[in-house]
Amino acid sequence: MKKKLIYFLGCQVIIFALMLLVYKNIQLVPYINMSFLVGGTITFVGLMTYVVSGGFFDFFTESTRKVFTPKHMKKEAEQMRLPSQIFSFPYKPIIALGLSSLFCMCIALFIYYSY
């Protein structure tokens, strides 16, 4: 739990640093924009990791190797790892971090439209 909180606070520090770098001030609308970009990017990376590690591209990779590999390199091509074997790290914490940043953005949007 402590590790997740540190990652979340680090993500918020990145959002504030980017906000100061791009907008040169700290206000609600720049926070909403940056948290959407950062949270959306992290969520996208987590979802892409989920898709690749789930084996979605394995069939495509195997068939492409069979068709486009020269005959004298067939053994080397069969020994190559599949994308699902390369991306074996957990994707759930990445998705959770991105969704938590997007949740903070939703809270900020609610505050913005309440006033």
C-alpha distances in whole Angstrom, upper triangle without the diagonal:
4,5,5,6,9,10,11,12,14,15,17,18,20,21,23,24,26,27,29,30,32,32,33,32,29,29,28,30,29,25,26,27,25,22,24,25,21,19,22,23,19,19,23,22,19,22,24,22,22,26,27,25,26,29,31,33,34,37,38,37,39,42,42,43,45,47,47,47,50,52,52,48,47,46,43,42,41,39,37,34,33,30,28,28,27,24,22,19,16,16,14,11,14,16,12,12,16,16,14,16,19,18,18,22,23,22,24,27,27,27,30,32,32,34
4,5,5,6,9,10,11,12,14,15,16,18,20,21,22,24,26,27,28,30,31,31,30,27,28,27,29,28,24,25,27,24,22,24,25,21,20,23,23,20,21,24,23,20,23,26,24,24,28,28,26,28,31,33,35,36,39,40,39,41,44,44,44,47,49,48,48,51,53,53,49,48,47,44,43,43,40,38,35,34,31,29,29,28,25,23,20,18,18,16,13,15,17,14,13,17,18,15,17,20,19,19,22,24,23,24,27,28,28,30,32,32,34
4,5,5,6,9,10,10,12,14,15,16,18,20,21,23,24,26,27,28,30,30,29,27,28,27,29,27,24,25,26,23,20,22,23,19,18,21,20,17,18,21,19,17,21,23,20,21,25,25,23,25,28,30,31,32,36,36,35,38,41,40,40,43,45,45,44,48,49,49,45,45,43,41,40,39,37,34,31,30,28,26,26,24,22,20,16,15,15,14,10,12,15,13,11,15,16,14,16,19,19,18,21,23,23,24,27,28,28,30,33,33,35
4,5,5,6,9,10,10,12,14,15,17,18,20,21,22,24,25,27,28,29,28,25,26,24,26,25,21,22,23,20,17,19,20,16,15,18,18,14,15,18,17,15,18,21,19,19,23,24,22,24,27,28,30,31,34,35,34,37,39,39,39,42,44,44,44,47,49,49,45,44,43,41,39,39,37,34,31,30,27,25,25,24,21,20,16,14,13,12,8,10,12,9,8,12,13,10,12,15,15,15,18,20,20,21,24,25,25,27,29,30,32
4,5,5,6,8,10,10,12,14,15,16,18,20,21,22,24,26,26,27,25,22,23,22,24,23,19,20,22,19,16,19,20,17,15,19,19,16,17,20,20,18,21,23,22,22,26,27,25,27,30,31,33,35,38,38,37,40,43,42,43,46,47,47,47,50,52,52,48,48,47,44,43,43,40,38,34,33,30,29,29,28,24,23,20,17,17,15,11,13,14,11,9,13,14,11,12,15,15,14,17,19,18,19,22,23,23,25,28,28,30
4,5,5,6,9,10,10,12,14,15,16,18,20,21,22,24,25,25,24,22,23,23,25,23,19,21,22,19,17,19,20,16,16,19,19,16,17,21,19,18,21,23,22,23,26,27,26,28,31,32,33,34,38,38,37,40,42,42,42,45,47,46,46,49,51,51,47,47,46,43,42,42,39,37,34,33,30,28,29,27,24,23,19,17,17,16,12,13,15,13,11,14,15,13,13,17,17,16,18,21,20,21,24,25,25,27,29,30,31
4,6,5,6,9,10,10,12,14,15,16,18,20,21,22,24,24,24,21,23,22,23,21,18,19,20,17,14,17,17,13,12,16,15,12,14,17,15,14,18,20,18,19,23,23,22,25,28,28,29,31,34,35,34,36,39,38,39,42,43,42,43,46,48,48,44,44,43,40,39,39,37,34,31,30,26,25,26,24,21,20,16,15,14,13,10,10,12,10,7,10,13,11,11,14,15,14,17,19,19,20,22,24,24,26,28,29,31
4,5,5,6,9,10,11,12,14,15,16,19,20,21,22,23,22,19,20,19,20,19,15,16,17,15,12,14,15,12,11,14,14,12,13,16,16,15,18,20,19,20,23,24,24,26,29,29,31,32,36,36,35,38,40,40,40,43,45,44,45,48,50,50,46,46,45,42,41,41,39,36,33,32,28,27,28,26,23,22,19,17,15,14,10,10,12,10,6,9,10,8,8,11,12,11,13,16,15,16,19,20,20,22,25,25,27
4,5,5,6,9,10,10,12,14,15,16,18,20,20,21,19,17,18,18,19,18,14,16,18,15,12,16,16,13,13,16,17,14,16,19,19,18,21,23,23,24,27,28,27,29,32,33,34,36,39,39,38,41,43,43,43,46,48,47,47,50,53,53,49,49,48,45,43,44,42,39,36,35,31,30,31,29,26,25,22,20,19,18,14,14,15,13,10,12,14,11,10,14,14,12,14,17,16,16,19,21,20,22,25,26,27
4,5,5,6,9,10,10,12,14,15,16,18,19,20,19,17,19,19,20,18,15,17,17,14,12,16,15,12,12,16,15,13,15,18,17,17,20,22,21,23,26,26,26,28,31,31,32,34,37,37,36,39,41,40,41,44,45,44,44,48,50,50,46,46,45,42,41,41,39,36,33,32,29,29,29,27,24,24,20,19,18,18,14,13,15,14,10,12,14,12,11,15,16,14,16,19,19,18,21,23,23,24,27,28,29
4,5,5,6,9,10,11,12,14,15,16,18,18,18,16,17,17,18,15,12,14,14,11,9,12,12,8,8,12,12,10,12,15,14,14,18,19,19,20,23,24,24,26,29,29,30,32,35,35,34,37,39,38,39,42,43,42,43,46,49,49,45,45,44,41,40,40,39,35,32,31,28,27,28,26,22,23,20,18,16,16,13,11,13,12,8,9,11,10,8,11,13,11,12,16,16,16,18,21,21,21,24,25,27
4,5,5,6,9,10,10,12,14,15,16,16,15,13,14,14,15,13,10,12,13,10,8,12,12,9,10,13,14,12,15,17,17,18,20,22,22,24,26,27,27,29,32,32,33,35,39,38,37,41,43,42,42,46,47,46,46,50,52,52,49,48,48,45,43,44,42,39,36,35,31,31,32,29,26,27,23,22,20,19,16,14,15,14,10,11,13,10,8,11,12,9,11,14,14,13,16,18,18,18,22,23,23
4,5,5,6,9,10,11,12,14,15,15,14,12,15,15,16,14,11,14,15,11,11,14,14,11,13,16,16,14,17,20,19,20,23,24,24,26,28,29,29,31,34,34,35,37,40,39,39,42,44,43,43,47,48,46,47,50,53,53,49,49,49,45,44,45,43,40,37,36,32,32,33,30,27,28,24,23,22,21,18,17,18,17,13,14,16,14,11,15,16,13,14,18,17,16,19,21,20,21,24,25,26
4,5,5,6,8,10,10,12,14,14,14,13,15,16,16,13,11,13,13,9,9,12,11,8,11,14,13,12,15,17,16,18,21,22,22,24,26,27,27,29,32,32,32,34,38,36,36,39,41,40,40,44,45,43,44,47,50,50,46,46,46,43,41,42,40,37,34,33,30,30,31,28,25,26,23,22,20,20,17,15,17,17,13,13,15,14,11,14,16,14,14,18,18,17,19,22,21,21,25,26,27
4,5,5,6,9,10,10,11,13,12,11,12,12,12,9,7,9,9,6,6,9,9,7,9,12,12,12,15,16,17,18,20,22,22,24,26,27,28,30,32,32,32,35,38,37,36,40,42,40,41,45,45,44,45,48,51,51,48,48,48,44,43,44,42,39,36,35,31,31,32,30,27,28,25,23,21,21,18,16,17,16,13,12,14,13,9,12,14,11,11,15,15,13,16,18,18,18,21,23,23
4,5,5,6,8,10,10,10,9,8,10,11,12,9,7,11,11,8,9,12,12,11,13,16,16,16,18,20,21,22,24,26,26,28,30,31,32,34,36,36,36,39,42,41,40,44,45,44,45,48,49,47,48,52,54,54,51,51,51,48,46,47,46,42,40,38,35,35,36,33,30,31,28,27,25,24,21,19,20,19,16,15,17,15,12,14,16,13,13,16,16,14,16,19,18,18,21,23,22
4,5,5,6,9,10,10,10,10,13,14,15,11,10,13,13,10,11,14,13,11,14,17,16,16,19,21,21,22,25,26,26,28,30,31,32,34,36,36,36,39,42,40,39,43,45,43,44,47,48,46,47,50,53,53,49,50,50,46,45,46,44,41,39,37,34,34,35,32,30,31,28,27,25,25,22,20,22,21,17,17,19,18,15,17,19,16,16,20,20,17,20,23,22,21,24,26,26
4,5,5,6,8,9,10,10,12,14,13,9,9,12,10,7,10,12,10,9,13,15,14,15,18,19,19,21,23,24,25,27,29,29,30,33,35,34,34,37,40,38,37,41,43,41,42,45,45,44,45,48,51,51,47,48,48,45,43,44,43,40,37,36,32,33,34,31,28,30,27,27,24,25,22,20,21,21,17,16,19,18,14,16,18,16,15,19,19,17,19,22,21,20,23,25,25
4,5,5,5,7,7,7,9,10,10,6,7,10,9,6,9,12,11,11,14,15,15,17,19,20,21,23,25,26,27,29,31,32,33,35,37,36,36,39,42,40,40,44,45,43,45,48,48,47,48,51,54,54,51,51,51,48,46,48,46,43,40,39,35,36,37,34,31,33,30,29,27,27,24,22,22,22,19,17,19,18,14,16,18,15,13,17,17,14,16,19,18,17,20,22,22
4,6,6,4,5,7,10,12,12,9,10,13,12,10,13,15,14,14,17,19,19,20,23,24,24,26,28,29,30,32,34,34,36,38,40,39,39,42,45,43,43,46,48,46,47,51,51,49,50,53,56,56,53,53,53,50,48,50,48,45,43,41,38,38,39,36,34,35,32,32,29,29,27,24,25,25,21,20,22,21,17,19,21,18,17,20,20,17,19,22,21,19,23,25,24
4,6,6,8,10,13,15,15,11,12,15,13,11,14,16,14,14,17,19,18,19,22,23,23,25,28,28,29,31,33,33,35,37,39,38,38,40,43,41,41,44,46,44,45,48,48,46,47,50,53,53,50,51,51,48,46,48,46,43,41,40,36,37,38,35,32,34,32,31,29,30,27,24,25,26,22,21,23,22,19,20,23,20,19,22,23,20,21,25,24,22,25,27,27
4,6,8,10,12,14,12,9,11,13,11,9,13,14,12,13,17,18,17,19,22,22,23,25,27,27,29,31,32,33,34,37,38,37,37,40,42,40,40,44,45,43,44,48,47,46,47,50,53,53,50,51,51,48,46,48,47,43,41,40,36,37,38,35,33,35,32,32,29,30,28,25,25,26,22,21,23,22,18,19,22,20,18,21,22,19,20,23,22,20,23,26,25
4,6,8,9,11,10,7,10,12,10,10,13,15,14,15,18,19,19,21,23,24,25,27,29,29,31,33,34,35,37,39,41,39,39,43,45,43,43,47,48,46,47,51,50,49,50,53,56,57,53,54,54,51,49,51,50,46,44,42,39,39,41,38,36,37,35,34,31,31,29,26,27,27,24,22,23,23,19,19,22,19,17,20,20,17,18,21,20,18,21,23,22
4,7,10,13,12,9,12,15,13,12,15,18,17,17,20,22,22,23,26,27,27,29,31,32,33,36,37,38,39,41,43,42,42,45,48,46,45,49,50,48,50,53,53,51,52,55,59,59,55,56,56,53,51,53,52,48,46,45,41,42,43,40,37,39,36,36,33,33,31,28,29,29,25,24,26,24,21,22,24,21,19,22,22,19,20,23,22,20,23,25,23
4,6,10,10,8,10,13,13,12,15,17,17,17,20,22,22,23,26,27,28,30,32,33,34,36,37,38,40,42,44,43,43,46,49,47,47,50,52,50,51,55,55,53,54,58,61,61,57,58,58,55,53,55,53,50,47,46,42,42,44,41,38,40,37,36,33,33,30,28,28,28,25,23,25,23,20,21,22,19,17,20,20,16,18,21,18,17,20,22,20
4,7,9,7,7,11,12,11,13,15,16,16,18,20,21,22,24,26,27,28,30,31,32,34,36,37,38,40,42,42,42,45,48,46,46,50,51,50,51,54,55,53,54,58,61,61,57,58,58,55,53,54,53,49,46,45,41,41,43,40,37,38,35,34,31,31,28,26,26,25,22,21,22,20,17,18,19,15,14,17,16,13,15,18,15,14,18,19,18
4,6,6,6,9,10,11,12,14,16,16,18,20,21,22,24,26,27,28,30,31,33,34,36,37,39,40,43,41,42,45,48,47,47,50,52,50,52,55,55,54,55,59,62,62,58,58,59,56,54,55,54,50,47,46,42,42,44,41,38,39,36,34,32,31,28,27,26,25,22,21,21,20,17,17,18,14,13,15,14,11,12,15,12,11,14,16,14
4,6,5,6,9,10,10,12,14,15,16,18,20,21,22,24,26,26,28,30,31,32,34,36,37,38,41,39,40,44,46,45,45,49,50,49,50,54,54,53,54,58,60,61,58,57,58,55,53,54,53,49,46,44,40,40,42,40,37,38,35,33,30,29,27,25,24,23,21,19,19,17,14,14,15,11,10,12,11,7,8,11,9,7,11,12,12
4,5,5,6,9,10,11,13,14,15,16,18,20,21,22,24,26,26,28,30,31,32,34,36,37,39,38,39,42,44,43,43,47,48,46,48,52,51,50,52,56,59,59,56,56,56,53,51,52,51,48,45,43,39,39,41,39,36,37,34,33,30,29,27,25,24,23,21,19,19,18,15,14,15,13,10,12,12,8,8,12,11,8,11,13,13
4,5,5,6,8,10,11,12,14,15,16,18,19,21,22,24,25,27,28,30,31,33,34,36,38,37,37,40,43,41,41,45,46,45,46,50,50,48,50,53,56,57,53,53,54,51,49,50,49,45,43,41,37,37,39,37,34,35,32,31,28,28,26,23,23,22,20,18,18,18,14,14,16,13,10,13,14,10,11,15,14,11,15,17,16
4,5,5,6,8,10,10,11,13,15,16,17,19,21,22,23,25,27,28,30,31,32,34,36,35,36,39,42,40,40,44,45,44,46,49,49,48,49,53,56,56,53,53,53,50,48,49,48,44,41,40,36,36,37,35,32,33,30,28,26,25,23,21,20,19,17,15,15,14,11,11,12,10,8,11,11,8,10,13,12,11,14,16,16
4,6,5,6,9,10,10,12,14,15,16,18,20,21,22,24,25,26,28,30,31,32,35,33,34,38,40,39,39,43,44,43,44,48,48,47,48,52,55,55,52,52,52,49,47,48,47,43,41,38,35,34,37,35,31,32,30,28,25,24,22,20,19,18,16,14,14,13,10,9,10,8,5,8,9,6,7,10,11,9,12,14,15
4,6,5,6,9,10,10,12,14,15,16,18,20,21,22,24,26,27,28,30,31,33,32,33,36,38,37,37,41,42,40,42,45,45,44,46,49,52,53,50,49,50,47,45,46,45,42,39,37,33,33,35,33,30,32,29,28,24,24,23,20,19,19,17,14,15,15,11,10,13,11,8,11,13,10,10,14,14,12,14,17,18
4,5,5,6,8,10,10,12,14,15,16,18,20,21,22,24,25,27,28,30,32,31,31,35,37,36,36,39,41,39,41,44,44,43,44,48,51,51,48,48,48,45,43,44,43,39,37,35,31,31,33,31,28,29,27,25,22,22,20,18,17,17,15,12,14,14,10,10,13,11,9,12,14,11,12,16,16,15,17,20,20
4,5,5,6,8,10,10,12,14,15,16,18,19,21,22,24,25,26,28,30,29,30,33,36,35,35,38,40,39,40,43,44,43,44,48,50,51,47,47,47,45,42,43,42,39,36,34,30,30,32,30,26,27,25,23,20,19,17,15,14,14,12,9,10,10,6,7,9,8,6,9,11,10,11,14,14,14,17,19,20
4,6,5,6,8,10,10,12,14,15,16,18,20,20,22,24,25,26,29,27,28,31,34,33,33,36,38,37,38,41,42,41,42,46,49,50,46,46,46,43,41,42,41,38,35,33,29,29,31,29,25,27,25,23,19,19,18,15,14,14,12,9,10,11,8,6,9,9,6,9,12,11,11,14,15,14,16,19,20
4,6,5,6,9,10,10,12,14,15,16,18,20,21,22,24,25,28,26,27,30,32,31,31,34,36,34,36,39,39,38,40,43,46,47,43,43,44,41,39,40,39,35,33,31,27,27,29,27,24,26,23,22,19,19,18,15,14,15,13,10,12,13,10,9,13,12,10,13,15,14,14,18,19,18,20,22,23
4,5,5,6,9,10,11,12,14,15,17,18,20,21,22,24,26,26,26,29,32,31,30,34,35,34,35,39,39,38,39,43,46,46,42,42,42,40,37,38,37,34,31,29,25,25,27,25,22,23,21,19,17,17,15,12,12,13,10,8,10,11,8,8,12,11,10,13,15,15,16,19,20,19,21,24,25
4,5,5,6,8,10,11,12,14,15,16,18,20,21,22,25,24,25,28,31,30,30,33,35,34,35,39,39,38,40,43,46,46,43,42,42,40,37,38,37,34,31,29,25,24,26,24,21,22,19,18,15,14,13,10,9,10,8,4,6,8,5,5,9,9,9,11,13,13,14,17,18,18,20,22,24
4,6,5,6,9,10,10,12,14,15,16,18,20,21,23,22,23,26,28,27,28,31,32,31,33,36,36,36,37,41,44,44,41,40,41,38,36,36,36,32,29,27,23,23,25,24,20,22,20,18,15,15,14,11,10,11,10,6,8,10,8,7,11,12,10,12,15,15,15,18,20,20,21,24,25
4,5,5,6,9,10,10,12,14,15,16,18,20,22,21,21,24,27,25,25,29,30,29,31,34,34,33,35,38,41,42,38,38,38,35,33,34,33,29,27,25,21,21,23,21,18,20,18,17,14,15,14,10,10,12,11,7,10,12,10,10,14,15,13,16,19,18,18,21,23,23,24,27,28
4,5,5,6,9,10,11,12,14,15,16,18,21,20,21,23,26,26,25,29,30,30,31,34,35,34,35,38,41,42,38,37,37,35,32,33,32,29,26,24,20,20,21,19,16,17,15,14,11,11,10,7,7,9,7,5,8,10,9,10,13,14,14,16,18,19,19,22,23,24,25,28,29
4,5,5,6,9,10,10,12,14,15,16,19,18,20,22,25,24,25,28,29,29,30,33,34,34,35,39,41,42,38,37,37,35,33,33,32,29,26,23,20,19,21,20,16,17,15,13,10,10,10,7,5,8,7,4,6,9,9,9,12,14,13,15,17,18,19,21,23,23,25,27,29
4,5,5,6,8,10,10,12,14,15,17,16,17,20,22,21,22,25,27,26,27,30,31,30,32,35,38,39,35,35,35,33,30,30,30,27,24,21,17,17,20,18,15,17,15,14,11,12,13,9,8,11,11,8,10,13,12,12,15,17,16,17,20,21,21,23,25,25,26,29,31
4,5,5,6,9,10,11,12,14,16,15,16,18,21,20,20,23,25,24,26,29,30,29,30,34,36,37,33,32,32,30,28,28,27,24,21,19,15,15,17,15,12,14,12,12,9,11,11,8,8,11,11,9,12,14,14,14,17,19,18,20,23,23,23,26,28,28,29,32,34
4,5,5,6,9,10,10,12,15,15,16,18,21,21,21,24,26,25,27,29,31,30,31,35,37,38,34,33,33,31,28,28,27,24,21,19,15,14,16,15,11,12,10,9,5,7,8,5,5,9,9,8,10,13,13,13,16,18,18,20,22,23,24,26,28,28,29,32,34
4,5,5,6,9,10,10,13,12,14,17,19,19,19,22,24,24,25,28,29,29,30,34,36,37,34,32,32,30,28,28,27,24,21,18,15,14,16,16,12,13,13,11,7,9,11,8,7,10,12,10,11,14,15,14,17,19,19,20,23,24,24,26,28,29,29,32,34
4,5,5,6,8,10,11,10,11,14,17,16,16,19,21,20,22,25,26,25,27,30,33,34,30,29,29,27,24,25,24,21,18,15,12,11,14,13,10,12,12,12,9,11,13,11,10,14,14,13,14,18,18,17,20,22,22,23,26,27,27,29,31,31,32,35,37
4,5,5,6,8,10,11,11,13,17,16,16,19,21,21,22,25,26,26,26,30,32,33,29,28,28,26,23,23,22,19,16,14,10,9,11,10,7,9,8,8,6,9,11,9,9,13,14,13,15,18,18,18,21,23,23,24,27,28,28,30,33,33,34,36,39
4,6,5,6,9,9,11,13,16,17,17,19,21,22,23,25,27,27,28,32,33,34,31,29,29,27,25,24,23,21,17,14,11,9,12,12,9,9,10,8,6,8,11,10,9,12,14,14,15,18,19,19,20,23,23,24,27,28,28,30,33,33,34,36,39
4,6,5,7,6,8,11,13,13,14,16,18,19,20,22,24,24,25,29,31,32,29,27,27,26,23,22,22,20,16,13,10,9,12,13,10,11,12,12,10,12,15,13,12,16,17,16,17,20,21,20,23,25,25,26,29,30,30,32,34,35,35,38,40
4,5,6,6,6,8,11,11,11,14,16,16,17,20,21,21,22,26,28,29,25,24,24,22,19,19,19,16,13,10,6,6,9,9,7,9,11,12,10,13,16,14,14,18,19,18,19,22,23,23,25,28,28,28,31,32,32,34,37,37,38,40,43
4,5,8,9,9,13,14,13,15,18,18,19,21,23,23,24,27,29,30,26,24,24,22,20,19,18,16,12,9,7,4,7,8,5,6,8,9,9,12,14,13,14,17,18,18,20,22,23,24,25,28,28,29,32,33,33,35,38,38,39,41,44
4,6,8,9,11,13,14,15,17,18,19,21,23,24,25,28,29,31,27,25,25,24,21,20,20,18,14,11,9,6,9,11,9,9,11,11,10,13,16,15,15,18,20,19,20,23,25,24,26,29,29,29,32,34,34,35,38,39,39,41,44
4,6,5,8,10,10,11,14,15,16,17,19,21,21,25,26,27,24,22,22,21,18,17,17,15,12,8,7,5,8,11,10,11,13,14,14,16,19,18,18,21,23,22,23,26,28,27,29,32,32,32,35,37,37,38,41,42,42,44,47
4,6,7,8,10,11,13,14,16,17,19,20,21,25,26,28,25,23,23,22,19,18,19,17,14,10,9,8,12,13,12,13,16,16,15,17,20,19,18,21,23,22,23,26,27,26,28,31,31,31,34,36,35,37,40,40,40,43,45
4,6,5,6,9,10,11,12,14,16,16,18,21,23,25,21,20,20,19,16,16,17,14,12,8,7,8,11,12,11,14,16,18,16,19,22,20,20,23,25,24,25,28,29,28,30,33,32,33,36,37,37,39,42,42,42,45,47
4,5,5,6,9,10,11,12,14,15,16,20,21,22,19,17,17,17,13,12,14,11,10,6,6,7,9,11,12,13,17,18,18,21,23,22,22,25,27,26,27,31,31,31,33,36,35,36,39,40,40,42,45,45,45,48,50
4,5,5,6,8,10,11,12,14,15,19,20,22,19,17,18,17,14,13,15,13,12,9,10,10,13,15,15,17,20,22,21,24,27,25,25,28,30,29,30,33,34,33,36,38,38,38,41,43,42,44,47,47,47,50,52
4,6,5,6,9,10,11,12,14,17,19,21,19,16,18,17,14,14,16,14,13,10,10,12,14,15,16,18,21,23,22,25,27,25,25,29,30,29,30,33,34,33,35,38,37,38,41,42,41,43,46,46,46,49,51
4,6,5,6,9,10,11,11,15,17,19,16,14,15,14,10,11,13,10,10,7,8,10,12,13,14,17,20,22,21,24,27,25,25,29,30,29,30,33,34,33,36,38,38,39,42,43,42,45,47,47,47,50,52
4,5,5,6,9,10,10,14,15,17,14,11,13,12,9,8,11,10,10,8,10,12,13,14,16,18,21,24,23,27,29,28,28,31,33,32,33,36,37,36,39,41,41,42,45,46,45,48,50,50,51,53,56
4,5,5,6,9,10,13,14,17,15,12,14,15,11,11,14,13,13,11,13,15,16,18,19,21,25,27,26,29,32,30,30,34,35,34,35,38,39,38,40,43,42,43,46,47,47,49,51,51,52,54,57
4,5,5,6,8,12,14,16,14,12,15,14,10,11,14,12,13,12,13,15,17,17,19,22,25,27,26,29,32,30,30,34,34,33,35,38,38,37,40,42,42,43,46,46,46,48,51,50,51,54,56
4,6,5,5,9,11,13,10,8,11,10,6,8,11,9,11,11,13,15,16,16,19,21,24,27,27,30,32,30,31,35,35,34,36,39,39,39,42,44,43,44,48,48,48,50,53,52,53,56,58
4,6,6,9,9,12,10,8,10,11,8,8,12,12,14,13,15,18,18,19,22,24,27,29,29,33,35,33,34,37,38,37,39,42,42,42,45,47,46,47,50,51,51,53,56,55,56,59,61
4,6,8,10,13,12,10,13,14,11,12,15,15,17,16,18,20,21,22,24,26,29,32,31,34,37,35,35,39,40,38,40,43,43,42,45,48,47,48,51,52,51,53,56,55,56,59,61
4,6,9,12,10,10,13,13,10,12,15,14,16,16,17,20,21,21,23,26,29,32,31,35,37,35,35,39,39,38,40,43,43,42,45,47,46,47,51,51,50,53,56,55,55,58,60
4,6,8,6,6,10,9,7,10,12,12,15,15,17,20,20,20,23,26,29,31,32,35,37,35,36,39,40,39,41,44,44,43,46,48,48,49,52,53,52,55,57,57,57,60,62
4,6,6,7,10,10,9,12,14,14,18,19,21,24,24,24,27,29,32,35,35,39,41,39,39,43,43,42,45,48,47,47,50,52,51,53,56,56,56,59,61,60,61,64,66
4,5,5,9,10,10,12,14,15,19,20,22,25,24,25,28,30,33,36,37,40,42,41,41,45,46,45,47,50,50,50,52,54,54,55,58,59,58,61,63,63,64,67,69
4,6,8,9,10,12,14,15,19,20,23,26,25,25,28,30,33,37,37,41,43,41,42,46,46,45,48,50,50,50,53,55,55,56,59,60,60,62,64,64,65,68,70
4,6,5,6,9,10,11,15,17,19,22,21,21,24,26,30,33,34,37,39,37,38,42,42,42,44,47,47,47,50,51,51,53,56,56,56,59,61,60,62,64,66
4,6,5,6,9,10,14,15,18,20,19,20,23,25,29,32,32,36,38,36,37,41,41,41,43,46,46,46,49,51,50,52,55,55,55,58,60,60,61,63,66
4,5,5,6,9,12,14,18,20,18,19,23,24,27,30,32,35,37,36,37,40,41,41,43,45,46,46,49,51,51,52,55,56,56,58,60,60,61,64,66
4,5,5,7,10,13,16,18,16,17,20,22,25,28,29,33,35,33,35,38,38,38,40,43,43,44,46,48,48,50,52,53,53,56,58,58,59,62,64
4,5,5,9,10,13,16,15,15,19,20,24,27,27,31,33,31,33,36,36,36,38,41,41,41,44,46,46,47,50,51,51,53,55,55,56,59,61
4,6,8,10,13,15,14,15,18,19,23,26,27,30,32,31,32,35,36,36,38,41,41,42,44,46,46,47,50,51,51,53,56,56,57,59,61
4,6,9,13,14,12,13,17,18,21,24,26,29,31,30,31,34,35,35,37,40,40,41,43,45,45,47,49,50,51,53,55,55,56,59,61
4,7,10,12,10,10,14,15,19,22,23,26,28,27,28,31,32,32,34,37,37,38,40,42,42,44,46,47,47,50,52,52,53,55,58
4,7,8,6,7,10,12,15,18,19,23,25,23,25,28,29,29,31,33,34,34,37,39,39,40,43,44,44,46,49,49,50,52,55
4,5,5,7,9,11,14,17,17,21,23,22,23,26,27,27,28,31,32,32,34,36,37,38,41,42,42,44,46,46,47,50,52
4,5,5,6,9,12,14,14,18,20,18,19,23,23,23,25,28,28,28,31,33,33,34,37,38,38,40,43,43,44,46,48
4,5,5,7,10,12,12,15,18,17,18,21,22,22,23,26,27,27,29,32,32,33,36,37,37,39,42,42,43,45,48
4,6,6,10,12,14,17,19,18,20,22,23,24,26,28,29,30,32,34,34,36,38,39,40,42,44,44,46,48,50
4,6,9,12,13,17,18,17,19,22,22,22,25,27,27,28,30,32,33,34,37,37,38,40,42,43,44,46,48
4,6,9,9,13,14,13,15,18,18,19,21,23,24,24,27,28,29,31,33,34,35,37,39,39,40,43,45
4,7,9,12,13,13,15,17,18,19,21,23,24,25,27,29,30,31,33,35,35,37,39,40,41,43,46
4,6,9,10,10,12,14,15,16,18,20,21,22,24,26,27,29,30,32,33,35,36,37,39,40,43
4,6,7,8,10,11,12,14,16,17,19,20,21,23,25,26,27,29,30,32,34,35,36,38,40
4,6,5,6,9,10,11,12,14,16,17,18,20,21,23,25,26,27,29,31,32,33,35,37
4,5,5,6,9,10,10,12,14,15,16,18,20,21,22,24,25,26,28,30,31,32,35
4,5,5,6,9,10,10,12,14,15,16,18,20,21,23,24,25,27,28,30,31,34
4,5,5,6,9,10,11,13,14,16,17,19,20,21,23,25,26,27,29,30,33
4,5,5,6,9,10,10,12,14,15,16,18,20,21,22,24,25,27,28,31
4,5,5,6,9,10,10,12,14,15,16,18,20,21,23,24,25,27,29
4,5,5,6,9,10,11,13,14,16,17,19,20,21,23,25,26,28
4,5,5,6,9,10,11,12,14,15,17,19,20,21,23,24,26
4,5,5,6,9,10,10,12,14,15,16,18,19,21,22,25
4,5,5,6,9,10,11,12,14,15,17,18,20,21,23
4,5,5,6,9,10,11,12,14,15,16,18,20,22
4,5,5,6,9,10,10,12,14,15,16,18,20
4,5,5,6,9,10,11,13,14,15,16,19
4,5,5,6,9,10,11,12,14,15,17
4,5,5,6,9,10,10,12,14,16
4,5,5,6,9,10,11,12,15
4,5,5,6,9,10,11,13
4,5,5,6,9,10,11
4,5,5,6,8,10
4,5,5,6,9
4,6,5,7
4,6,6
4,5
4
